[in-house]
């Protein structure tokens, strides 16, 4: 199991809607994330900068790199594109974060 963290950017004023949509995340999307080996997935918001900080565990045999090709993932990205900074394919702009410290 490995830890993975990344940052994304929320557009100003979109905090409430972002939270609402994640409160109602589609069960089939969650199932695909689990199937890809993702667990213990959390997203935090730094309200001062509108930076979203995401953390997840990835199974050693995780297939998360295949998720962008799934129609359900692309549909989610499309639905979320009005709330976040996105790439041309509507995937969230995502910056990997380097682990600087860990304590078990």
TIKENU-896327 format. One record per atom (N, C-alpha, C): y, z, x; residue number from 1. Coordinates in nm, 3 decimals. Example, Ala and Ser with C-alpha at 12.3 -4.5 7.8 and 13.67 -1.06 7.14 Angstrom:
+---------+---------+---------+-----+
|      py |      pz |      px |   n |
+---------+---------+---------+-----+
|  -0.569 |   0.780 |   1.319 |   1 |
|  -0.450 |   0.780 |   1.230 |   1 |
|  -0.330 |   0.780 |   1.320 |   1 |
|  -0.225 |   0.708 |   1.285 |   2 |
|  -0.106 |   0.714 |   1.367 |   2 |
|   0.003 |   0.787 |   1.290 |   2 |
+---------+---------+---------+-----+
END
This chain:
+---------+---------+---------+-----+
|      py |      pz |      px |   n |
+---------+---------+---------+-----+
|  -0.117 |   0.000 |   0.086 |   1 |
|   0.000 |   0.000 |   0.000 |   1 |
|   0.123 |   0.000 |   0.091 |   1 |
|   0.219 |  -0.084 |   0.058 |   2 |
|   0.343 |  -0.086 |   0.135 |   2 |
|   0.462 |  -0.070 |   0.041 |   2 |
|   0.571 |  -0.017 |   0.097 |   3 |
|   0.692 |   0.005 |   0.021 |   3 |
|   0.783 |  -0.116 |   0.038 |   3 |
|   0.856 |  -0.150 |  -0.067 |   4 |
|   0.947 |  -0.263 |  -0.064 |   4 |
|   1.076 |  -0.222 |  -0.134 |   4 |
|   1.189 |  -0.253 |  -0.072 |   5 |
|   1.319 |  -0.222 |  -0.132 |   5 |
|   1.413 |  -0.340 |  -0.115 |   5 |
|   1.496 |  -0.361 |  -0.214 |   6 |
|   1.593 |  -0.471 |  -0.208 |   6 |
|   1.713 |  -0.437 |  -0.294 |   6 |
|   1.823 |  -0.509 |  -0.269 |   7 |
|   1.946 |  -0.488 |  -0.344 |   7 |
|   1.983 |  -0.614 |  -0.420 |   7 |
|   2.041 |  -0.595 |  -0.537 |   8 |
|   2.090 |  -0.705 |  -0.620 |   8 |
|   2.230 |  -0.667 |  -0.666 |   8 |
|   2.301 |  -0.760 |  -0.728 |   9 |
|   2.437 |  -0.733 |  -0.772 |   9 |
|   2.454 |  -0.754 |  -0.923 |   9 |
|   2.503 |  -0.650 |  -0.988 |  10 |
|   2.532 |  -0.655 |  -1.130 |  10 |
|   2.677 |  -0.696 |  -1.150 |  10 |
|   2.701 |  -0.783 |  -1.245 |  11 |
|   2.838 |  -0.824 |  -1.275 |  11 |
|   2.913 |  -0.705 |  -1.338 |  11 |
|   3.044 |  -0.694 |  -1.312 |  12 |
|   3.122 |  -0.583 |  -1.368 |  12 |
|   3.113 |  -0.578 |  -1.520 |  12 |
|   3.100 |  -0.457 |  -1.573 |  13 |
|   3.097 |  -0.436 |  -1.717 |  13 |
|   2.963 |  -0.463 |  -1.783 |  13 |
|   2.859 |  -0.491 |  -1.707 |  14 |
|   2.729 |  -0.528 |  -1.764 |  14 |
|   2.625 |  -0.417 |  -1.758 |  14 |
|   2.666 |  -0.298 |  -1.716 |  15 |
|   2.573 |  -0.187 |  -1.699 |  15 |
|   2.494 |  -0.154 |  -1.827 |  15 |
|   2.564 |  -0.139 |  -1.938 |  16 |
|   2.498 |  -0.100 |  -2.063 |  16 |
|   2.398 |  -0.206 |  -2.108 |  16 |
|   2.436 |  -0.333 |  -2.100 |  17 |
|   2.346 |  -0.440 |  -2.143 |  17 |
|   2.226 |  -0.453 |  -2.048 |  17 |
|   2.249 |  -0.437 |  -1.919 |  18 |
|   2.139 |  -0.441 |  -1.822 |  18 |
|   2.038 |  -0.331 |  -1.855 |  18 |
|   2.087 |  -0.212 |  -1.880 |  19 |
|   1.999 |  -0.099 |  -1.915 |  19 |
|   1.923 |  -0.128 |  -2.044 |  19 |
|   1.993 |  -0.179 |  -2.146 |  20 |
|   1.928 |  -0.208 |  -2.274 |  20 |
|   1.815 |  -0.308 |  -2.257 |  20 |
|   1.840 |  -0.414 |  -2.184 |  21 |
|   1.737 |  -0.517 |  -2.166 |  21 |
|   1.616 |  -0.461 |  -2.090 |  21 |
|   1.639 |  -0.376 |  -1.993 |  22 |
|   1.527 |  -0.318 |  -1.921 |  22 |
|   1.455 |  -0.212 |  -2.004 |  22 |
|   1.525 |  -0.145 |  -2.092 |  23 |
|   1.459 |  -0.052 |  -2.184 |  23 |
|   1.363 |  -0.126 |  -2.276 |  23 |
|   1.390 |  -0.254 |  -2.298 |  24 |
|   1.308 |  -0.336 |  -2.387 |  24 |
|   1.231 |  -0.443 |  -2.310 |  24 |
|   1.199 |  -0.416 |  -2.183 |  25 |
|   1.130 |  -0.515 |  -2.100 |  25 |
|   1.001 |  -0.560 |  -2.170 |  25 |
|   0.973 |  -0.686 |  -2.159 |  26 |
|   0.858 |  -0.745 |  -2.227 |  26 |
|   0.728 |  -0.692 |  -2.168 |  26 |
|   0.636 |  -0.648 |  -2.253 |  27 |
|   0.506 |  -0.598 |  -2.204 |  27 |
|   0.431 |  -0.703 |  -2.121 |  27 |
|   0.443 |  -0.830 |  -2.159 |  28 |
|   0.372 |  -0.934 |  -2.083 |  28 |
|   0.431 |  -0.953 |  -1.943 |  28 |
|   0.561 |  -0.928 |  -1.927 |  29 |
|   0.621 |  -0.934 |  -1.794 |  29 |
|   0.572 |  -0.816 |  -1.710 |  29 |
|   0.571 |  -0.697 |  -1.767 |  30 |
|   0.519 |  -0.581 |  -1.695 |  30 |
|   0.373 |  -0.603 |  -1.654 |  30 |
|   0.296 |  -0.665 |  -1.741 |  31 |
|   0.155 |  -0.692 |  -1.709 |  31 |
|   0.144 |  -0.787 |  -1.589 |  31 |
|   0.229 |  -0.888 |  -1.583 |  32 |
|   0.225 |  -0.982 |  -1.469 |  32 |
|   0.268 |  -0.913 |  -1.339 |  32 |
|   0.367 |  -0.824 |  -1.347 |  33 |
|   0.408 |  -0.750 |  -1.228 |  33 |
|   0.293 |  -0.663 |  -1.176 |  33 |
|   0.227 |  -0.595 |  -1.267 |  34 |
|   0.111 |  -0.513 |  -1.227 |  34 |
|   0.000 |  -0.599 |  -1.169 |  34 |
|  -0.027 |  -0.710 |  -1.234 |  35 |
|  -0.132 |  -0.802 |  -1.189 |  35 |
|  -0.102 |  -0.853 |  -1.048 |  35 |
|   0.025 |  -0.868 |  -1.015 |  36 |
|   0.066 |  -0.916 |  -0.883 |  36 |
|   0.060 |  -0.806 |  -0.777 |  36 |
|   0.028 |  -0.683 |  -0.818 |  37 |
|   0.014 |  -0.574 |  -0.723 |  37 |
|   0.138 |  -0.487 |  -0.708 |  37 |
|   0.230 |  -0.496 |  -0.803 |  38 |
|   0.352 |  -0.414 |  -0.799 |  38 |
|   0.330 |  -0.289 |  -0.882 |  38 |
|   0.367 |  -0.175 |  -0.825 |  39 |
|   0.359 |  -0.049 |  -0.899 |  39 |
|   0.477 |   0.039 |  -0.863 |  39 |
|   0.496 |   0.142 |  -0.942 |  40 |
|   0.601 |   0.241 |  -0.918 |  40 |
|   0.735 |   0.173 |  -0.889 |  40 |
|   0.774 |   0.083 |  -0.978 |  41 |
|   0.893 |  -0.001 |  -0.962 |  41 |
|   1.011 |   0.069 |  -1.028 |  41 |
|   1.116 |   0.095 |  -0.952 |  42 |
|   1.238 |   0.158 |  -1.004 |  42 |
|   1.359 |   0.078 |  -0.960 |  42 |
|   1.462 |   0.079 |  -1.043 |  43 |
|   1.590 |   0.016 |  -1.009 |  43 |
|   1.700 |   0.118 |  -1.036 |  43 |
|   1.786 |   0.136 |  -0.937 |  44 |
|   1.898 |   0.230 |  -0.946 |  44 |
|   2.029 |   0.152 |  -0.936 |  44 |
|   2.134 |   0.207 |  -0.994 |  45 |
|   2.266 |   0.144 |  -0.990 |  45 |
|   2.364 |   0.231 |  -0.914 |  45 |
|   2.434 |   0.171 |  -0.818 |  46 |
|   2.550 |   0.234 |  -0.754 |  46 |
|   2.671 |   0.188 |  -0.834 |  46 |
|   2.722 |   0.274 |  -0.918 |  47 |
|   2.833 |   0.238 |  -1.008 |  47 |
|   2.961 |   0.202 |  -0.934 |  47 |
|   2.980 |   0.253 |  -0.814 |  48 |
|   3.101 |   0.223 |  -0.738 |  48 |
|   3.105 |   0.078 |  -0.692 |  48 |
|   2.987 |   0.020 |  -0.664 |  49 |
|   2.982 |  -0.116 |  -0.609 |  49 |
|   2.910 |  -0.216 |  -0.698 |  49 |
|   2.854 |  -0.170 |  -0.809 |  50 |
|   2.771 |  -0.254 |  -0.897 |  50 |
|   2.648 |  -0.308 |  -0.824 |  50 |
|   2.604 |  -0.236 |  -0.722 |  51 |
|   2.484 |  -0.275 |  -0.649 |  51 |
|   2.363 |  -0.212 |  -0.714 |  51 |
|   2.264 |  -0.293 |  -0.741 |  52 |
|   2.135 |  -0.246 |  -0.792 |  52 |
|   2.042 |  -0.229 |  -0.673 |  52 |
|   1.980 |  -0.114 |  -0.663 |  53 |
|   1.885 |  -0.084 |  -0.557 |  53 |
|   1.747 |  -0.076 |  -0.621 |  53 |
|   1.656 |  -0.163 |  -0.578 |  54 |
|   1.521 |  -0.166 |  -0.634 |  54 |
|   1.420 |  -0.117 |  -0.531 |  54 |
|   1.322 |  -0.041 |  -0.580 |  55 |
|   1.215 |   0.009 |  -0.495 |  55 |
|   1.084 |  -0.009 |  -0.568 |  55 |
|   0.982 |  -0.051 |  -0.494 |  56 |
|   0.850 |  -0.070 |  -0.552 |  56 |
|   0.744 |  -0.054 |  -0.445 |  56 |
|   0.623 |  -0.026 |  -0.492 |  57 |
|   0.507 |  -0.029 |  -0.404 |  57 |
|   0.436 |  -0.162 |  -0.426 |  57 |
|   0.387 |  -0.218 |  -0.317 |  58 |
|   0.310 |  -0.342 |  -0.323 |  58 |
|   0.170 |  -0.315 |  -0.270 |  58 |
|   0.071 |  -0.358 |  -0.344 |  59 |
|  -0.067 |  -0.345 |  -0.297 |  59 |
|  -0.084 |  -0.430 |  -0.171 |  59 |
|  -0.179 |  -0.391 |  -0.088 |  60 |
|  -0.203 |  -0.466 |   0.035 |  60 |
|  -0.234 |  -0.613 |   0.008 |  60 |
|  -0.296 |  -0.641 |  -0.106 |  61 |
|  -0.329 |  -0.779 |  -0.142 |  61 |
|  -0.236 |  -0.834 |  -0.251 |  61 |
|  -0.114 |  -0.783 |  -0.256 |  62 |
|  -0.016 |  -0.823 |  -0.359 |  62 |
|   0.009 |  -0.973 |  -0.355 |  62 |
|   0.026 |  -1.029 |  -0.473 |  63 |
|   0.056 |  -1.172 |  -0.488 |  63 |
|   0.196 |  -1.190 |  -0.546 |  63 |
|   0.287 |  -1.100 |  -0.513 |  64 |
|   0.422 |  -1.104 |  -0.569 |  64 |
|   0.497 |  -1.231 |  -0.531 |  64 |
|   0.462 |  -1.295 |  -0.422 |  65 |
|   0.528 |  -1.419 |  -0.382 |  65 |
|   0.503 |  -1.532 |  -0.482 |  65 |
|   0.400 |  -1.519 |  -0.563 |  66 |
|   0.368 |  -1.621 |  -0.664 |  66 |
|   0.443 |  -1.600 |  -0.795 |  66 |
|   0.504 |  -1.485 |  -0.814 |  67 |
|   0.572 |  -1.454 |  -0.940 |  67 |
|   0.681 |  -1.555 |  -0.978 |  67 |
|   0.763 |  -1.604 |  -0.884 |  68 |
|   0.869 |  -1.697 |  -0.923 |  68 |
|   0.821 |  -1.824 |  -0.994 |  68 |
|   0.696 |  -1.860 |  -0.978 |  69 |
|   0.642 |  -1.980 |  -1.043 |  69 |
|   0.598 |  -1.955 |  -1.187 |  69 |
|   0.587 |  -1.829 |  -1.227 |  70 |
|   0.538 |  -1.797 |  -1.362 |  70 |
|   0.646 |  -1.820 |  -1.467 |  70 |
|   0.612 |  -1.888 |  -1.576 |  71 |
|   0.709 |  -1.912 |  -1.683 |  71 |
|   0.771 |  -1.784 |  -1.739 |  71 |
|   0.695 |  -1.675 |  -1.751 |  72 |
|   0.750 |  -1.551 |  -1.806 |  72 |
|   0.857 |  -1.494 |  -1.713 |  72 |
|   0.840 |  -1.509 |  -1.583 |  73 |
|   0.939 |  -1.461 |  -1.486 |  73 |
|   1.064 |  -1.547 |  -1.494 |  73 |
|   1.045 |  -1.677 |  -1.502 |  74 |
|   1.160 |  -1.768 |  -1.512 |  74 |
|   1.237 |  -1.744 |  -1.642 |  74 |
|   1.166 |  -1.715 |  -1.750 |  75 |
|   1.231 |  -1.684 |  -1.878 |  75 |
|   1.313 |  -1.556 |  -1.867 |  75 |
|   1.260 |  -1.454 |  -1.798 |  76 |
|   1.333 |  -1.328 |  -1.778 |  76 |
|   1.458 |  -1.353 |  -1.696 |  76 |
|   1.444 |  -1.430 |  -1.588 |  77 |
|   1.560 |  -1.462 |  -1.505 |  77 |
|   1.668 |  -1.529 |  -1.588 |  77 |
|   1.629 |  -1.625 |  -1.671 |  78 |
|   1.725 |  -1.697 |  -1.755 |  78 |
|   1.798 |  -1.599 |  -1.847 |  78 |
|   1.722 |  -1.506 |  -1.906 |  79 |
|   1.783 |  -1.409 |  -1.996 |  79 |
|   1.878 |  -1.315 |  -1.923 |  79 |
|   1.849 |  -1.284 |  -1.797 |  80 |
|   1.929 |  -1.189 |  -1.720 |  80 |
|   2.044 |  -1.255 |  -1.644 |  80 |
|   2.049 |  -1.386 |  -1.637 |  81 |
|   2.146 |  -1.457 |  -1.553 |  81 |
|   2.291 |  -1.427 |  -1.588 |  81 |
|   2.319 |  -1.396 |  -1.713 |  82 |
|   2.458 |  -1.367 |  -1.750 |  82 |
|   2.504 |  -1.229 |  -1.704 |  82 |
|   2.412 |  -1.147 |  -1.655 |  83 |
|   2.445 |  -1.011 |  -1.615 |  83 |
|   2.453 |  -0.989 |  -1.464 |  83 |
|   2.397 |  -1.083 |  -1.387 |  84 |
|   2.377 |  -1.060 |  -1.244 |  84 |
|   2.422 |  -1.179 |  -1.161 |  84 |
|   2.444 |  -1.155 |  -1.034 |  85 |
|   2.463 |  -1.264 |  -0.939 |  85 |
|   2.327 |  -1.334 |  -0.924 |  85 |
|   2.327 |  -1.468 |  -0.938 |  86 |
|   2.201 |  -1.540 |  -0.933 |  86 |
|   2.208 |  -1.660 |  -0.838 |  86 |
|   2.090 |  -1.705 |  -0.800 |  87 |
|   2.073 |  -1.827 |  -0.722 |  87 |
|   2.072 |  -1.946 |  -0.818 |  87 |
|   2.076 |  -2.070 |  -0.767 |  88 |
|   2.075 |  -2.187 |  -0.854 |  88 |
|   1.955 |  -2.193 |  -0.951 |  88 |
|   1.841 |  -2.135 |  -0.913 |  89 |
|   1.725 |  -2.135 |  -1.003 |  89 |
|   1.726 |  -2.017 |  -1.101 |  89 |
|   1.836 |  -1.943 |  -1.106 |  90 |
|   1.859 |  -1.827 |  -1.191 |  90 |
|   1.786 |  -1.701 |  -1.144 |  90 |
|   1.717 |  -1.707 |  -1.032 |  91 |
|   1.660 |  -1.585 |  -0.976 |  91 |
|   1.775 |  -1.496 |  -0.928 |  91 |
|   1.757 |  -1.365 |  -0.933 |  92 |
|   1.864 |  -1.277 |  -0.887 |  92 |
|   1.888 |  -1.294 |  -0.736 |  92 |
|   2.014 |  -1.291 |  -0.697 |  93 |
|   2.043 |  -1.284 |  -0.554 |  93 |
|   1.988 |  -1.150 |  -0.509 |  93 |
|   1.901 |  -1.152 |  -0.410 |  94 |
|   1.830 |  -1.033 |  -0.368 |  94 |
|   1.832 |  -1.023 |  -0.215 |  94 |
|   1.873 |  -0.909 |  -0.166 |  95 |
|   1.878 |  -0.885 |  -0.022 |  95 |
|   1.776 |  -0.779 |   0.015 |  95 |
|   1.680 |  -0.814 |   0.104 |  96 |
|   1.584 |  -0.713 |   0.146 |  96 |
|   1.654 |  -0.599 |   0.220 |  96 |
|   1.604 |  -0.479 |   0.202 |  97 |
|   1.660 |  -0.362 |   0.269 |  97 |
|   1.560 |  -0.312 |   0.373 |  97 |
|   1.608 |  -0.282 |   0.490 |  98 |
|   1.523 |  -0.231 |   0.598 |  98 |
|   1.505 |  -0.081 |   0.580 |  98 |
|   1.382 |  -0.036 |   0.589 |  99 |
|   1.356 |   0.106 |   0.581 |  99 |
|   1.402 |   0.174 |   0.709 |  99 |
|   1.485 |   0.274 |   0.693 | 100 |
|   1.541 |   0.345 |   0.808 | 100 |
|   1.481 |   0.484 |   0.824 | 100 |
|   1.422 |   0.535 |   0.717 | 101 |
|   1.361 |   0.668 |   0.720 | 101 |
|   1.265 |   0.680 |   0.605 | 101 |
|   1.155 |   0.750 |   0.628 | 102 |
|   1.058 |   0.779 |   0.521 | 102 |
|   0.998 |   0.915 |   0.547 | 102 |
|   0.983 |   0.994 |   0.443 | 103 |
|   0.917 |   1.123 |   0.454 | 103 |
|   0.814 |   1.134 |   0.343 | 103 |
|   0.691 |   1.157 |   0.378 | 104 |
|   0.585 |   1.181 |   0.278 | 104 |
|   0.592 |   1.322 |   0.228 | 104 |
+---------+---------+---------+-----+
END
